[in-house]
Amino acid sequence: MARAFAHVAQRRRRYSPRAWGSAPGSGNRKAKALKARFTPAPVQYIIDAVPQSLSKVIFHIIFTTKNREPWLDSNVRPRMHAYLATVCRDLGAELVRVGGVADHVHIVTTLPRTVSQAQFIEQIKKASSKWIKDLDARYRGFFWQRGYGAFSVSPNQLDAVLQYVDVQQEHHRTRTFQEEYRELLRRHGIDFDERYVWD
């Protein structure tokens, strides 16, 4: 009889939760596995692996004075071009080349990663218009046109476009702005309505 009770007690100890302790398959191992699943290490690894956002979009911007009035004479034109370049750089552009004649400007630049094309051009116009009006009382009636043209430039065509901007004065000795602009629009496959282009 004593041997029978001893055998039952031994079996109870063998299958009790305390006896399992750290044995394989025990409840403690399951708890440790759940805890390991929620460690922050994988999340930290994913965050560290996010790549930097990089961009280089080159484009050629053209806009005129309001009604193409010849506000930008030879005295103020170099200063306006320099100021436009400064505004572009202040907005984060890397490459800037500015040219043009009395009634319009050409800007070849890169689009900053943090602003849209429309925002970028709006800020250029706004800042430069305010600057020239503050420059002298005779420029208080100065305005840029409301619209603009913007054309993408591939890297292998960049040198040709920069040269085109540099020789604007020679170019416009034989061609009007309207002729130049129509050709650029057609070359880039842009549909346009003459009633709304010349504001």
Backbone as CSV, one residue per row, in Angstrom:
resi,resn,N_x,N_y,N_z,CA_x,CA_y,CA_z,C_x,C_y,C_z
1,MET,0.840,-1.212,0.000,0.000,0.000,0.000,0.863,1.246,0.000
2,ALA,1.906,1.272,0.822,2.800,2.430,0.901,3.485,2.638,-0.429
3,ARG,3.847,1.509,-1.077,4.488,1.637,-2.379,3.541,2.230,-3.414
4,ALA,2.277,1.914,-3.362,1.283,2.436,-4.308,1.128,3.927,-4.148
5,PHE,1.008,4.432,-2.880,0.895,5.883,-2.647,2.140,6.612,-3.125
6,ALA,3.297,6.031,-2.897,4.552,6.658,-3.333,4.581,6.773,-4.849
7,HIS,4.083,5.754,-5.541,4.081,5.772,-7.005,3.158,6.858,-7.538
8,VAL,1.982,7.023,-6.935,1.019,8.072,-7.349,1.608,9.444,-7.109
9,ALA,2.250,9.654,-5.961,2.852,10.957,-5.639,3.940,11.305,-6.644
10,GLN,4.704,10.291,-7.004,5.793,10.535,-7.955,5.231,10.970,-9.316
11,ARG,4.124,10.327,-9.737,3.500,10.687,-11.015,2.952,12.100,-10.961
12,ARG,2.346,12.515,-9.803,1.805,13.874,-9.685,2.918,14.909,-9.790
13,ARG,4.070,14.654,-9.141,5.183,15.599,-9.212,5.699,15.709,-10.645
14,ARG,5.680,14.575,-11.349,6.223,14.574,-12.705,5.394,15.445,-13.643
15,TYR,4.056,15.458,-13.478,3.176,16.197,-14.391,2.677,17.518,-13.826
16,SER,3.151,17.947,-12.692,2.736,19.234,-12.124,3.451,20.368,-12.860
17,PRO,2.855,21.592,-12.969,3.477,22.729,-13.649,4.798,23.104,-13.021
18,ARG,4.937,22.975,-11.697,6.192,23.323,-11.043,7.318,22.422,-11.523
19,ALA,6.985,21.148,-11.673,8.023,20.216,-12.068,8.515,20.496,-13.484
20,TRP,7.684,21.087,-14.380,8.077,21.348,-15.756,9.115,22.448,-15.815
21,GLY,8.968,23.491,-14.977,9.962,24.566,-14.879,10.471,25.011,-16.222
22,SER,11.754,24.792,-16.475,12.381,25.229,-17.724,12.534,24.088,-18.708
23,ALA,11.767,23.015,-18.507,11.875,21.868,-19.399,11.367,22.242,-20.782
24,PRO,11.850,21.560,-21.802,11.378,21.846,-23.171,9.872,21.708,-23.275
25,GLY,9.240,22.706,-23.983,7.793,22.660,-24.136,7.043,23.198,-22.970
26,SER,7.719,23.716,-21.938,7.025,24.207,-20.751,6.358,25.532,-21.042
27,GLY,5.502,25.999,-20.123,4.794,27.275,-20.254,5.737,28.452,-20.243
28,ASN,6.837,28.382,-19.497,7.783,29.498,-19.435,8.398,29.760,-20.790
29,ARG,8.678,28.736,-21.531,9.279,28.939,-22.853,8.296,29.662,-23.768
30,LYS,7.041,29.332,-23.694,6.034,29.991,-24.506,5.973,31.473,-24.193
31,ALA,6.056,31.833,-22.914,6.018,33.244,-22.508,7.219,33.981,-23.052
32,LYS,8.397,33.339,-23.000,9.602,33.980,-23.520,9.483,34.206,-25.018
33,ALA,8.911,33.266,-25.746,8.767,33.399,-27.189,7.872,34.575,-27.546
34,LEU,6.772,34.753,-26.800,5.879,35.888,-27.043,6.579,37.198,-26.756
35,LYS,7.358,37.240,-25.727,8.072,38.456,-25.377,9.073,38.830,-26.451
36,ALA,9.785,37.852,-26.995,10.785,38.116,-28.022,10.137,38.648,-29.295
37,ARG,8.911,38.243,-29.565,8.234,38.664,-30.775,7.982,40.168,-30.798
38,PHE,7.858,40.813,-29.692,7.522,42.238,-29.622,8.726,43.109,-29.291
39,THR,9.930,42.620,-29.502,11.116,43.451,-29.277,11.205,44.504,-30.375
40,PRO,11.716,45.736,-30.081,11.728,46.833,-31.054,12.844,46.763,-32.075
41,ALA,13.745,45.793,-31.967,14.904,45.757,-32.860,14.531,45.725,-34.339
42,PRO,13.585,44.879,-34.824,13.256,44.875,-36.256,12.720,46.220,-36.735
43,VAL,11.902,46.911,-35.914,11.346,48.211,-36.289,12.454,49.224,-36.474
44,GLN,13.427,49.237,-35.566,14.554,50.158,-35.668,15.335,49.894,-36.947
45,TYR,15.471,48.639,-37.307,16.218,48.282,-38.520,15.509,48.817,-39.755
46,ILE,14.189,48.718,-39.804,13.416,49.200,-40.950,13.543,50.711,-41.084
47,ILE,13.465,51.435,-39.990,13.573,52.891,-40.021,14.951,53.308,-40.528
48,ASP,15.996,52.657,-40.057,17.357,52.995,-40.476,17.587,52.704,-41.952
49,ALA,16.804,51.803,-42.539,17.031,51.385,-43.918,16.324,52.281,-44.930
50,VAL,15.483,53.246,-44.505,14.758,54.117,-45.435,15.771,54.959,-46.204
51,PRO,15.771,54.948,-47.562,16.773,55.698,-48.325,16.466,57.185,-48.371
52,GLN,17.491,57.981,-48.669,17.327,59.423,-48.817,16.611,59.717,-50.128
53,SER,15.732,60.726,-50.133,15.024,61.127,-51.352,15.925,62.041,-52.172
54,LEU,16.173,61.674,-53.414,17.058,62.436,-54.286,16.317,62.833,-55.554
55,SER,16.652,64.014,-56.077,15.957,64.486,-57.271,16.826,65.501,-58.000
56,LYS,16.763,65.454,-59.330,17.397,66.488,-60.147,16.562,66.667,-61.403
57,VAL,15.685,67.656,-61.377,14.809,67.971,-62.497,15.231,69.330,-63.043
58,ILE,15.716,69.352,-64.269,16.148,70.599,-64.899,15.023,71.094,-65.806
59,PHE,14.700,72.373,-65.692,13.676,72.900,-66.583,13.961,74.339,-66.994
60,HIS,13.365,74.708,-68.108,13.559,75.991,-68.773,12.260,76.783,-68.624
61,ILE,12.329,77.875,-67.885,11.144,78.691,-67.597,11.183,79.955,-68.443
62,ILE,10.035,80.340,-68.975,9.916,81.575,-69.740,8.665,82.309,-69.288
63,PHE,8.799,83.587,-68.985,7.616,84.430,-68.767,7.952,85.862,-69.155
64,THR,6.898,86.624,-69.443,7.073,87.977,-69.954,6.606,89.006,-68.933
65,THR,6.921,90.255,-69.226,6.298,91.346,-68.478,4.834,91.422,-68.907
66,LYS,4.010,92.051,-68.102,2.589,92.155,-68.437,2.428,92.904,-69.760
67,ASN,1.664,92.287,-70.665,1.427,92.839,-72.001,2.718,93.022,-72.794
68,ARG,3.786,92.336,-72.366,5.078,92.372,-73.038,5.622,93.800,-73.174
69,GLU,5.377,94.594,-72.163,5.922,95.956,-72.155,7.420,95.901,-71.863
70,PRO,8.232,96.746,-72.518,9.696,96.669,-72.401,10.236,97.340,-71.138
71,TRP,9.874,96.801,-69.989,10.314,97.360,-68.709,11.804,97.139,-68.457
72,LEU,12.334,96.044,-68.943,13.693,95.645,-68.568,14.711,96.206,-69.568
73,ASP,15.004,97.487,-69.435,15.984,98.115,-70.318,17.396,97.650,-69.948
74,SER,18.367,98.106,-70.719,19.744,97.633,-70.544,20.333,98.013,-69.189
75,ASN,19.766,99.013,-68.520,20.287,99.426,-67.209,19.837,98.491,-66.093
76,VAL,18.573,98.139,-66.102,18.037,97.329,-64.999,18.066,95.834,-65.300
77,ARG,18.191,95.469,-66.546,18.109,94.051,-66.919,19.155,93.183,-66.227
78,PRO,20.443,93.555,-66.237,21.428,92.697,-65.540,21.133,92.557,-64.058
79,ARG,20.627,93.595,-63.444,20.300,93.525,-62.015,19.095,92.620,-61.779
80,MET,18.111,92.707,-62.658,16.951,91.815,-62.541,17.377,90.359,-62.719
81,HIS,18.217,90.089,-63.712,18.668,88.710,-63.937,19.438,88.181,-62.729
82,ALA,20.285,89.019,-62.154,21.050,88.598,-60.969,20.126,88.342,-59.789
83,TYR,19.098,89.181,-59.646,18.173,88.996,-58.531,17.350,87.716,-58.713
84,LEU,16.907,87.453,-59.942,16.163,86.221,-60.208,17.008,84.992,-59.868
85,ALA,18.287,85.029,-60.226,19.182,83.911,-59.906,19.329,83.746,-58.397
86,THR,19.412,84.852,-57.674,19.533,84.794,-56.215,18.289,84.182,-55.583
87,VAL,17.124,84.578,-56.085,15.870,84.025,-55.552,15.820,82.517,-55.782
88,CYS,16.211,82.076,-56.972,16.202,80.641,-57.272,17.109,79.875,-56.308
89,ARG,18.292,80.393,-56.076,19.229,79.713,-55.167,18.707,79.713,-53.735
90,ASP,18.105,80.823,-53.330,17.543,80.889,-51.975,16.422,79.871,-51.785
91,LEU,15.745,79.514,-52.869,14.670,78.531,-52.795,15.192,77.102,-52.868
92,GLY,16.509,76.950,-53.107,17.106,75.613,-53.092,17.537,75.085,-54.444
93,ALA,17.448,75.906,-55.508,17.888,75.456,-56.835,19.411,75.380,-56.877
94,GLU,19.937,74.418,-57.612,21.382,74.231,-57.709,21.961,74.928,-58.939
95,LEU,21.366,74.685,-60.086,21.848,75.262,-61.331,20.945,76.430,-61.712
96,VAL,21.529,77.578,-62.047,20.725,78.728,-62.459,21.441,79.473,-63.577
97,ARG,20.707,79.740,-64.650,21.183,80.608,-65.716,19.989,81.462,-66.146
98,VAL,20.179,82.773,-66.191,19.097,83.699,-66.524,19.505,84.535,-67.724
99,GLY,18.581,84.723,-68.649,18.798,85.570,-69.814,17.484,86.184,-70.246
100,GLY,17.533,86.911,-71.343,16.311,87.516,-71.844,16.554,88.894,-72.415
101,VAL,15.456,89.540,-72.773,15.517,90.894,-73.333,14.548,91.779,-72.561
102,ALA,14.135,92.893,-73.171,13.381,93.905,-72.436,12.001,93.442,-71.977
103,ASP,11.402,92.476,-72.682,10.010,92.131,-72.363,9.811,90.723,-71.808
104,HIS,10.887,89.931,-71.657,10.709,88.591,-71.097,12.031,88.042,-70.584
105,VAL,11.923,86.986,-69.783,13.112,86.340,-69.220,13.079,84.841,-69.493
106,HIS,14.272,84.273,-69.554,14.466,82.823,-69.635,15.266,82.417,-68.404
107,ILE,14.835,81.377,-67.726,15.549,80.856,-66.557,15.733,79.357,-66.739
108,VAL,16.971,78.901,-66.712,17.267,77.463,-66.711,17.746,77.115,-65.310
109,THR,17.047,76.213,-64.676,17.350,75.929,-63.277,16.894,74.522,-62.914
110,THR,17.258,74.094,-61.722,16.762,72.822,-61.197,15.595,73.094,-60.256
111,LEU,14.657,72.175,-60.241,13.489,72.317,-59.368,13.824,71.808,-57.978
112,PRO,13.736,72.667,-56.952,13.990,72.198,-55.583,13.050,71.057,-55.210
113,ARG,13.537,70.134,-54.406,12.763,68.939,-54.063,11.571,69.236,-53.169
114,THR,11.600,70.372,-52.460,10.577,70.632,-51.440,9.430,71.512,-51.910
115,VAL,9.458,71.974,-53.171,8.360,72.814,-53.669,7.905,72.302,-55.026
116,SER,6.665,72.627,-55.377,6.162,72.260,-56.695,6.622,73.279,-57.728
117,GLN,6.475,72.924,-58.978,6.849,73.838,-60.060,6.068,75.145,-59.973
118,ALA,4.763,75.054,-59.770,3.924,76.253,-59.702,4.320,77.145,-58.517
119,GLN,4.583,76.533,-57.356,4.992,77.310,-56.185,6.333,77.996,-56.422
120,PHE,7.251,77.276,-57.046,8.579,77.811,-57.316,8.491,79.055,-58.202
121,ILE,7.767,78.972,-59.308,7.656,80.101,-60.237,6.882,81.252,-59.612
122,GLU,5.853,80.928,-58.849,5.097,81.991,-58.178,5.988,82.788,-57.228
123,GLN,6.835,82.109,-56.471,7.717,82.808,-55.532,8.777,83.633,-56.256
124,ILE,9.274,83.128,-57.395,10.235,83.894,-58.191,9.599,85.200,-58.667
125,LYS,8.415,85.094,-59.222,7.722,86.289,-59.744,7.402,87.281,-58.633
126,LYS,6.861,86.773,-57.539,6.452,87.642,-56.443,7.627,88.418,-55.871
127,ALA,8.728,87.717,-55.595,9.891,88.369,-54.986,10.527,89.381,-55.926
128,SER,10.670,89.021,-57.204,11.333,89.926,-58.154,10.460,91.130,-58.495
129,SER,9.157,90.950,-58.528,8.260,92.080,-58.786,8.328,93.092,-57.647
130,LYS,8.337,92.602,-56.424,8.451,93.494,-55.271,9.801,94.207,-55.276
131,TRP,10.856,93.468,-55.626,12.201,94.052,-55.630,12.303,95.215,-56.602
132,ILE,11.820,95.054,-57.836,11.978,96.116,-58.824,11.089,97.323,-58.501
133,LYS,9.951,97.082,-57.897,9.090,98.210,-57.511,9.727,99.034,-56.402
134,ASP,10.438,98.375,-55.510,11.135,99.087,-54.434,12.425,99.744,-54.928
135,LEU,12.898,99.313,-56.081,14.151,99.836,-56.607,14.047,101.296,-57.000
136,ASP,12.946,101.650,-57.630,12.775,103.028,-58.107,11.289,103.281,-58.349
137,ALA,10.867,104.521,-58.145,9.452,104.870,-58.291,8.939,104.638,-59.706
138,ARG,9.801,104.724,-60.699,9.361,104.560,-62.080,8.946,103.127,-62.404
139,TYR,9.287,102.175,-61.517,8.918,100.777,-61.755,7.679,100.346,-60.968
140,ARG,6.981,101.290,-60.399,5.820,100.917,-59.573,4.693,100.288,-60.388
141,GLY,4.689,100.530,-61.686,3.662,99.922,-62.532,4.085,98.593,-63.141
142,PHE,5.201,98.056,-62.651,5.732,96.808,-63.218,4.924,95.598,-62.743
143,PHE,4.653,94.681,-63.670,4.034,93.381,-63.350,4.561,92.342,-64.324
144,TRP,4.647,91.113,-63.850,4.889,89.983,-64.737,3.553,89.498,-65.291
145,GLN,3.606,88.778,-66.391,2.382,88.148,-66.895,1.893,87.101,-65.901
146,ARG,0.629,86.725,-65.991,0.082,85.736,-65.064,0.566,84.326,-65.369
147,GLY,0.729,84.017,-66.653,1.127,82.667,-67.026,2.629,82.510,-67.157
148,TYR,3.027,81.344,-67.646,4.447,81.049,-67.872,4.557,79.813,-68.757
149,GLY,5.739,79.597,-69.295,6.050,78.357,-69.988,7.152,77.641,-69.227
150,ALA,7.054,76.338,-69.098,8.076,75.547,-68.408,8.305,74.262,-69.195
151,PHE,9.548,74.013,-69.561,9.899,72.888,-70.413,11.031,72.087,-69.758
152,SER,10.887,70.778,-69.734,11.931,69.943,-69.150,13.159,69.933,-70.061
153,VAL,14.325,69.793,-69.449,15.596,69.791,-70.181,16.346,68.510,-69.827
154,SER,16.665,67.710,-70.833,17.453,66.504,-70.576,18.916,66.890,-70.401
155,PRO,19.663,66.147,-69.598,21.078,66.497,-69.363,21.906,66.609,-70.635
156,ASN,21.619,65.779,-71.641,22.425,65.829,-72.864,22.079,67.026,-73.745
157,GLN,21.007,67.758,-73.423,20.638,68.970,-74.155,20.902,70.239,-73.348
158,LEU,21.434,70.089,-72.152,21.594,71.234,-71.258,22.513,72.305,-71.836
159,ASP,23.646,71.916,-72.374,24.590,72.903,-72.912,23.969,73.719,-74.035
160,ALA,23.199,73.070,-74.893,22.552,73.779,-76.003,21.519,74.781,-75.489
161,VAL,20.774,74.392,-74.467,19.762,75.301,-73.909,20.426,76.485,-73.209
162,LEU,21.501,76.236,-72.485,22.228,77.330,-71.819,22.774,78.327,-72.842
163,GLN,23.294,77.821,-73.940,23.807,78.701,-74.991,22.666,79.510,-75.606
164,TYR,21.520,78.871,-75.787,20.338,79.556,-76.330,19.930,80.723,-75.435
165,VAL,19.968,80.528,-74.136,19.605,81.583,-73.184,20.645,82.698,-73.202
166,ASP,21.895,82.353,-73.370,22.967,83.358,-73.358,22.929,84.303,-74.556
167,VAL,22.370,83.854,-75.671,22.385,84.682,-76.895,20.999,85.247,-77.218
168,GLN,20.233,85.511,-76.196,18.884,86.016,-76.412,18.850,87.350,-77.166
169,GLN,19.739,88.245,-76.874,19.723,89.546,-77.549,19.937,89.381,-79.053
170,GLU,20.910,88.571,-79.445,21.137,88.326,-80.864,19.945,87.618,-81.498
171,HIS,19.384,86.666,-80.759,18.252,85.885,-81.265,17.065,86.786,-81.591
172,HIS,16.810,87.762,-80.738,15.610,88.592,-80.914,15.830,89.815,-81.803
173,ARG,16.933,89.887,-82.426,17.112,90.924,-83.436,16.311,90.620,-84.691
174,THR,16.013,89.350,-84.883,15.277,88.951,-86.091,13.958,88.247,-85.784
175,ARG,13.701,87.936,-84.533,12.473,87.205,-84.189,11.788,87.853,-82.999
176,THR,10.459,87.864,-83.030,9.698,88.393,-81.902,9.548,87.324,-80.824
177,PHE,9.131,87.753,-79.645,8.892,86.790,-78.571,7.785,85.825,-78.954
178,GLN,6.718,86.331,-79.589,5.610,85.460,-79.977,6.064,84.348,-80.907
179,GLU,6.910,84.673,-81.868,7.427,83.651,-82.781,8.268,82.623,-82.035
180,GLU,9.111,83.100,-81.154,9.949,82.202,-80.362,9.104,81.271,-79.491
181,TYR,8.120,81.838,-78.831,7.310,81.066,-77.882,6.453,80.026,-78.599
182,ARG,5.857,80.407,-79.731,5.069,79.441,-80.500,5.932,78.246,-80.928
183,GLU,7.144,78.524,-81.370,8.026,77.446,-81.804,8.373,76.508,-80.645
184,LEU,8.658,77.070,-79.466,8.973,76.240,-78.308,7.780,75.368,-77.907
185,LEU,6.591,75.937,-77.929,5.397,75.165,-77.574,5.180,74.016,-78.548
186,ARG,5.330,74.288,-79.821,5.140,73.235,-80.832,6.232,72.176,-80.751
187,ARG,7.463,72.601,-80.500,8.577,71.660,-80.411,8.380,70.684,-79.263
188,HIS,7.754,71.158,-78.191,7.527,70.288,-77.024,6.148,69.633,-77.040
189,GLY,5.423,69.787,-78.136,4.135,69.112,-78.269,3.066,69.624,-77.337
190,ILE,3.079,70.932,-77.048,2.093,71.519,-76.127,0.999,72.218,-76.919
191,ASP,-0.244,71.800,-76.714,-1.384,72.475,-77.337,-1.643,73.796,-76.629
192,PHE,-2.021,74.821,-77.369,-2.275,76.125,-76.755,-3.339,76.876,-77.541
193,ASP,-3.939,77.824,-76.876,-4.965,78.662,-77.464,-4.430,80.097,-77.484
194,GLU,-4.315,80.676,-78.655,-3.755,82.015,-78.803,-4.507,83.064,-77.977
195,ARG,-5.770,82.802,-77.702,-6.560,83.793,-76.959,-6.098,83.938,-75.512
196,TYR,-5.437,82.899,-74.970,-5.087,82.916,-73.556,-3.580,82.873,-73.281
197,VAL,-2.778,82.815,-74.335,-1.334,82.732,-74.140,-0.726,84.086,-73.840
198,TRP,-1.227,85.118,-74.470,-0.577,86.431,-74.413,-1.250,87.335,-73.396
199,ASP,-1.065,87.078,-72.115,-1.678,87.943,-71.102,-0.657,88.942,-70.579
